[in-house]
Amino acid sequence: MSESLADRIKQALDEGRLLILGAQVLLGFQFRAAFEPSFEHLPASHRYLNLAGLALLIVAVGLLMWPAAYHQLVARGEATHDVHRFITAVTGWTLLPFALSLGIDLFVAVAKVAPGFPAIGAGVGATMVALTFWYGLEWLVRAVRGAPRERNPTGEAGPTSLQKKVEELLTECRVVLPGAQALLGFQLAIVLMEAFDRLPVSARYVHLASLSAIALTTVLLIAPAAYHRIVDRGEDIPSFLRFASATLVASLVTLALGMAGDLYVVVGKVTESRGIAIAAASLCLTVLYGAWFGLTLARRGRSLRAHPP
């Protein structure tokens, strides 16, 4: 039973990887857009729409990365029905901000060439198509077939094998890495843009601090692969599992700092208000830390009280 459940969790994580591979393209574009020369010539409403799209995508990416923290901190890497239900629920919620952000990006892009109704049609149409394929068809099929009954929904799964734990942990690293990769590329590129030189000195230092945080995130996420090959020669050893779990959780700490820092830079550039930029960055950090660690550790505490070790 435990191996079958572990396979289902691995499959759910792989589906999350598909979503974040799509999201990373939009994330890099939306962070970088504010520094492109033509961005300053867009109508103010379009610039603020881009910020809204960026905020929605940060929510989507944050949701996609949440299962990694939940699985390691709450379930300690074990395959449980609770983890499988959590990943399924989070994936469902992720698609809504993703679809809205996609529509906003298409509206802004098309408005550069064909403003007015064509741009509105493109943005609304893209959102509706995404929602139809991501929600509508699924609800229709479930209405016809009925919801599948979850296998043993209340029973606890047995211990998960070390091999499965390692496999799932490496998959979780691959879920988080594309988001860090998209940010790192953006951060390195904009330093060479003219718009970066016009930023306030404080914003430039915040960007460099964010760049350092995302670079460290990338190093932490790649470290398990190096450790597994060089130290353990590819063998699945409990010490590797502890090391990889610690680096994965640590990478989420620095990733949130990097995202919040660059959100401060982008919001400050668009709004020209340091106060709004600080509020946006603080909200971003609160939401990400609150979900990844606050709610997750609270759930872990309840789990330990209900099932003491």
C-alpha distance (Angstrom), angle and dihedral (degrees) to the residues before:
residue distance angle dihedral
M1 . . .
S2 3.84 . .
E3 3.80 93.8 .
S4 3.81 91.5 50.2
L5 3.80 91.2 49.9
A6 3.81 90.7 46.9
D7 3.81 88.9 54.6
R8 3.80 90.5 52.1
I9 3.81 91.4 50.6
K10 3.81 90.4 48.6
Q11 3.81 89.0 51.1
A12 3.82 91.1 50.4
L13 3.80 90.1 50.7
D14 3.81 90.6 49.3
E15 3.80 88.9 54.1
G16 3.79 88.3 52.6
R17 3.80 88.3 53.7
L18 3.81 89.7 56.6
L19 3.80 90.9 53.1
I20 3.78 95.5 47.7
L21 3.81 92.3 48.2
G22 3.81 86.7 60.1
A23 3.79 93.2 42.0
Q24 3.82 94.5 51.3
V25 3.83 91.5 65.8
L26 3.81 91.9 53.9
L27 3.81 92.2 42.3
G28 3.80 92.8 54.8
F29 3.82 91.7 45.3
Q30 3.79 95.1 49.5
F31 3.79 94.8 47.9
R32 3.79 91.5 46.6
A33 3.82 97.8 42.0
A34 3.82 93.9 78.2
F35 3.81 89.8 61.1
E36 3.81 97.8 49.5
P37 3.84 114.1 106.8
S38 3.81 95.0 -121.2
F39 3.81 93.8 50.4
E40 3.80 91.2 80.4
H41 3.80 89.7 57.4
L42 3.80 93.7 56.8
P43 3.81 118.3 103.7
A44 3.78 112.5 -92.2
S45 3.81 90.6 -114.2
H46 3.81 90.5 57.7
R47 3.80 92.2 49.1
Y48 3.79 90.6 52.6
L49 3.79 90.5 46.1
N50 3.80 88.0 56.3
L51 3.80 88.6 54.1
A52 3.82 89.4 50.4
G53 3.80 89.8 51.0
L54 3.80 90.4 49.4
A55 3.81 91.0 50.9
L56 3.81 91.5 49.7
L57 3.78 91.5 49.3
I58 3.81 92.4 49.7
V59 3.80 87.0 54.4
A60 3.81 90.4 49.9
V61 3.81 93.5 47.7
G62 3.79 90.9 45.4
L63 3.79 90.5 53.4
L64 3.80 91.9 48.3
M65 3.80 91.2 53.5
W66 3.80 95.3 44.1
P67 3.85 95.6 83.6
A68 3.81 90.1 62.0
A69 3.81 91.5 59.3
Y70 3.81 92.2 40.4
H71 3.80 94.1 50.5
Q72 3.80 94.6 48.6
L73 3.81 100.0 38.5
V74 3.81 102.2 35.4
A75 3.81 104.0 29.4
R76 3.85 96.3 26.9
G77 3.80 88.2 -131.7
E78 3.80 94.1 -54.7
A79 3.80 120.2 138.0
T80 3.81 105.6 -116.6
H81 3.78 134.7 162.3
D82 3.80 88.8 -119.2
V83 3.82 91.1 59.8
H84 3.80 92.1 48.1
R85 3.81 92.0 50.3
F86 3.80 90.7 46.6
I87 3.83 93.9 52.6
T88 3.82 90.9 47.0
A89 3.81 92.9 50.6
V90 3.81 94.6 45.4
T91 3.81 92.1 48.6
G92 3.78 90.0 53.7
W93 3.80 92.9 52.1
T94 3.83 92.3 45.3
L95 3.79 93.6 64.7
L96 3.83 94.9 63.4
P97 3.85 99.2 62.1
F98 3.81 88.3 37.4
A99 3.82 91.6 57.1
L100 3.81 92.9 45.6
S101 3.80 91.8 49.1
L102 3.80 91.4 49.5
G103 3.80 90.5 52.9
I104 3.79 92.3 49.6
D105 3.80 92.3 50.6
L106 3.80 92.6 50.3
F107 3.81 91.2 47.6
V108 3.82 91.8 52.8
A109 3.82 92.5 45.2
V110 3.82 95.9 47.4
A111 3.83 91.9 43.7
K112 3.80 88.8 65.3
V113 3.81 89.3 64.0
A114 3.81 105.4 22.0
P115 3.82 111.8 18.3
G116 3.77 123.6 -169.8
F117 3.79 123.5 27.6
P118 3.85 96.4 1.8
A119 3.81 90.4 56.1
I120 3.80 92.6 44.3
G121 3.80 89.9 47.9
A122 3.79 91.7 50.2
G123 3.79 93.7 49.1
V124 3.80 96.7 43.8
G125 3.81 91.4 40.2
A126 3.81 93.2 52.4
T127 3.79 91.4 49.1
M128 3.80 92.9 47.7
V129 3.81 93.3 47.2
A130 3.80 90.6 49.7
L131 3.81 92.7 47.3
T132 3.81 90.4 47.1
F133 3.80 94.2 52.8
W134 3.80 95.4 37.2
Y135 3.83 99.5 41.7
G136 3.80 113.4 1.5
L137 3.79 99.3 58.4
E138 3.79 91.7 43.4
W139 3.81 93.2 51.3
L140 3.81 90.6 46.8
V141 3.81 92.9 51.5
R142 3.79 91.6 46.1
A143 3.80 90.4 49.6
V144 3.80 89.8 53.9
R145 3.80 99.3 39.4
G146 3.79 100.2 27.3
A147 3.78 125.5 -125.3
P148 3.82 113.4 -59.5
R149 3.78 114.7 -113.1
E150 3.78 112.1 -112.3
R151 3.77 112.4 -120.5
N152 3.81 111.0 -112.2
P153 3.84 92.3 -18.7
T154 3.81 95.8 -178.5
G155 3.79 104.3 31.5
E156 3.78 118.8 96.0
A157 3.77 118.0 -115.2
G158 3.77 120.1 -123.0
P159 3.79 124.0 -109.3
T160 3.79 113.9 -56.9
S161 3.79 116.7 -124.7
L162 3.80 118.4 -109.7
Q163 3.81 90.3 -118.2
K164 3.82 91.8 56.5
K165 3.80 92.1 46.6
V166 3.79 91.2 53.1
E167 3.80 91.5 45.9
E168 3.80 92.8 51.4
L169 3.80 93.0 44.6
L170 3.80 92.8 52.8
T171 3.81 88.8 48.4
E172 3.81 89.6 53.2
C173 3.81 89.5 52.6
R174 3.81 88.2 52.7
V175 3.81 89.6 51.4
V176 3.81 93.0 54.9
L177 3.84 98.6 38.2
P178 3.85 98.8 70.5
G179 3.80 91.1 57.3
A180 3.80 90.9 52.2
Q181 3.80 89.7 44.0
A182 3.82 92.5 55.0
L183 3.80 91.6 49.6
L184 3.80 94.3 45.9
G185 3.80 91.7 53.2
F186 3.80 91.2 49.2
Q187 3.79 93.1 47.0
L188 3.79 94.7 51.1
A189 3.81 93.3 44.9
I190 3.79 100.0 50.5
V191 3.82 93.5 54.5
L192 3.81 85.9 72.0
M193 3.82 94.9 49.0
E194 3.81 123.2 100.7
A195 3.79 91.2 -128.9
F196 3.79 89.7 62.3
D197 3.81 91.2 60.2
R198 3.81 89.6 56.5
L199 3.80 93.7 56.5
P200 3.81 119.2 105.4
V201 3.79 112.7 -93.1
S202 3.82 90.9 -113.6
A203 3.82 91.3 55.4
R204 3.79 91.2 50.5
Y205 3.80 91.2 53.2
V206 3.80 90.7 47.3
H207 3.80 88.1 53.0
L208 3.81 91.6 50.7
A209 3.80 89.8 49.9
S210 3.82 89.4 49.8
L211 3.80 90.1 48.1
S212 3.81 89.6 53.5
A213 3.81 91.0 49.1
I214 3.82 93.2 50.9
A215 3.82 91.9 44.6
L216 3.81 88.4 53.5
T217 3.81 89.3 47.0
T218 3.80 90.2 54.8
V219 3.81 91.7 48.2
L220 3.82 91.4 50.2
L221 3.82 93.0 49.2
I222 3.81 92.9 49.9
A223 3.83 93.8 44.1
P224 3.85 95.5 80.7
A225 3.81 91.5 58.7
A226 3.81 91.4 50.4
Y227 3.81 92.4 45.1
H228 3.81 92.6 48.0
R229 3.80 93.1 51.5
I230 3.82 101.6 36.7
V231 3.81 103.3 34.4
D232 3.81 103.1 28.2
R233 3.84 98.3 26.6
G234 3.81 88.3 -129.9
E235 3.80 94.1 -55.0
D236 3.81 118.5 137.3
I237 3.81 105.3 -118.0
P238 3.84 126.7 168.2
S239 3.83 91.7 -124.2
F240 3.80 89.4 59.3
L241 3.79 91.0 52.2
R242 3.81 90.7 53.9
F243 3.81 91.8 46.9
A244 3.81 94.8 48.0
S245 3.80 93.0 45.3
A246 3.81 90.9 52.0
T247 3.82 93.7 48.5
L248 3.82 91.9 47.2
V249 3.82 92.7 52.8
A250 3.83 91.2 43.7
S251 3.81 90.2 51.6
L252 3.81 90.1 58.4
V253 3.82 89.6 55.8
T254 3.81 93.2 55.3
L255 3.82 93.6 37.5
A256 3.81 91.9 58.8
L257 3.81 90.3 48.8
G258 3.81 91.2 51.4
M259 3.80 93.7 47.6
A260 3.80 93.2 47.7
G261 3.79 92.1 46.7
D262 3.78 94.7 53.0
L263 3.79 91.3 42.6
Y264 3.82 85.4 58.2
V265 3.82 89.8 53.1
V266 3.82 95.0 47.3
V267 3.82 96.0 43.5
G268 3.80 90.6 46.4
K269 3.80 91.1 51.7
V270 3.81 94.3 49.0
T271 3.81 98.9 40.5
E272 3.83 97.7 30.7
S273 3.80 86.4 -141.4
R274 3.78 120.9 119.7
G275 3.80 91.2 -165.6
I276 3.81 93.7 55.9
A277 3.80 90.1 45.5
I278 3.82 92.2 52.3
A279 3.81 90.6 47.3
A280 3.82 92.0 50.2
A281 3.81 93.2 48.1
S282 3.80 92.0 46.0
L283 3.80 91.4 49.6
C284 3.81 90.9 48.5
L285 3.80 92.1 50.9
T286 3.81 92.1 45.2
V287 3.81 93.1 50.6
L288 3.81 95.1 46.1
Y289 3.80 96.6 43.5
G290 3.78 90.7 39.8
A291 3.80 92.2 55.3
W292 3.80 101.0 34.7
F293 3.80 96.8 42.3
G294 3.81 113.0 4.6
L295 3.79 100.4 52.5
T296 3.79 91.6 30.0
L297 3.82 95.0 54.0
A298 3.81 90.1 44.1
R299 3.81 88.5 54.2
R300 3.79 89.5 47.2
G301 3.79 90.3 53.5
R302 3.80 91.6 52.1
S303 3.80 90.2 47.0
L304 3.81 92.3 51.9
R305 3.79 91.7 48.9
A306 3.81 91.3 49.6
H307 3.83 94.5 42.9
P308 3.82 109.0 23.1
P309 3.84 114.3 -163.6
